[in-house]
Amino acid sequence: MKAQKKGVLFVCHGNICRSPAAEGVFQALIQVREVSGAVFADSAGTSDEHAGELAHAVTRRIASKHGINLTHKSRVFEREDFDLFHLILLMDNWNFRNVSAMARNDADLSKLRMYRSFDPASAELNRIPEVPDPYYGGIEGFEQVHGIFERTSPHILTYLLESK
């Protein structure tokens, strides 16, 4: 029997900064590790204000600097996403609450995790921090967020590959 492909969905507010950047870093890792037959990724937002737009220009610039081409167009999280993905990673508490409110049952809720629950740097803090939103800050914020995704993506991939 062929194993089912496991999906991860990255979710932030507008799906133009954090979640498409997380998706891009993760997609690049999938390619490097040659596991595209086992794992897939996507991203979405809890707001429709940027639906259909490419990622923020600075998000794309930082990704490109790291060899990643972001082509994802913003989309809104839908209840059906609970059926498509094994793991749904939220960037902050506000979006976690919004997506949790859409859950139909405990099985849906069990798929939700804060993104940084996989970040090894979070263990030192004794709490799970949010991924900071770089939208209103300078380029340093976008670089910082990219670093979080680079550091954390391998741990997410390992989790998906090892989970049943």
N, C-alpha and C positions, 0 to 999 in steps of 0.2 A: 504494500500500500504506500502511495506517495504521500509524504508529509505536506501539510498545508503551509503555504507561504504565510509568514507572520508580518503584520503591518504595525507601524507606529505612526501616530498622528501628532504633530506638534501644533499647539494652539496658543495664540495670543489675542490681543484685542482686534487689531485691524488686518492682521496677516500681511503686513508689509515690512516689518522690521525683524522682530525676534523669531517668529515661527518659520518664515521662509529661509532665514539664515540657518536655523537649526536643521531644517530639512536639507538644505544644500550641503552643509558639512556632513550630515549623516549619509546622504546619497553618495558623496565622494568616498566616504569610508566603505560603504557597501561595494563600490567599484574596486577600490584598492584591495579589499579582502576577498573579492570575487565570490560574494554570497548573494548576488541579485536573484538567484533562483530560490533563496530561502527567506529573504526579507525585503520589504518594500516600505516606502515612507511617503508622507504627504504632509501638508500643513493647511490650517484653516484659522479663521478668526471668529470671535463672538459678535463682531459688529459687521454690518454690511456697508459701512461708509466708504470702503476702498475696494469693494467687490469688482473683480475684473482687472484691477491694476497690477502692474509689475511691482516687485519689491521696491522699497524706498531707494532712491539713487545712491545714497551713502552705503546702505546695506549691500547693494550690488557692487559698488566700488571696492569695499572691504573684501567681499567674497572673491572678486576677480583678482585682487592682490594676492590671495591665497590659492589661486588656480581653480576657483569654483565659478561657474557661469549659472547665475540664477535666472531661470526662465518662468518660474511659477507665477501664476496670476492669482491674486487674492480671491478667496472664496469664504463663504460663511459655513461654520460648523452646523451640521444637521443631525437629527436623531439617528438617521441611517448610518452615520459614522460609527456608532456603537457596534453595529453589525459587521463593519468592514475591518476594524482594527483591533488588535490584541492589546495594544497599549496606547493610551491617550495622555500625552504629557502637556501639562499646563504651565505657562510661564509665570503666573502670579496668582495670588489668592482670589482676586476679583474674578478672573476668568475661570478659576477652579469652581467658584460658587455658581457662576452662570452655567457652566457645562453640567455640574452636578444637578442643578435644577431641571435639566432636560432629561436626566436619566430616567428610564422606565422601570428599572428594577435594580436589585443588588448586583446582578451580573454586570450591568452597565457601570455601576459605581465602582466595581472592583477593577475596572480597566483604567481608572483615573489615578494619576500620580502627578505630583509636582515635578517639573523637569529636574530641578536641582537635587531631588532625592537620589539621583544617580551620580551627582557631582562629588568626587572624592574630597574636594575642599570643604564641603558642607559638614563632614564628620568632625572637623576641627571646631566648628561653630556650635555644635550640640543642638542645632536646629536646621530646618530646611529653608534657606533664603529664597526669595523670588529672583528671577532673572530680571535685572534692571531694564527698564524701557529706555533705549537710547534716543528715541524720537525727538525729544526736546533738548538734548544735549549736543555736545560737540562730537567730533570724530573719535575722540578718545573713548567715549561711551560705546560706540559701535565696535571698536577694537576690543574693548573689555568683554563685551557680549560674545564676540566671535571666539575669544580665548576660552570662555566658559563652554561653548559648544565643542571646540576642539578637544578640550580636556575630558568632557563628559560623554561624548558620542561612543567611544569604545566600550564604556560600561553599559550603555543602553544596548548596544549590539550584542554584547556577551549575554546579557539578560534575555534578549529575544531568542538567541540561538540555543540557549540552555533551557528555556521554559518549555513546558509541555502544553 
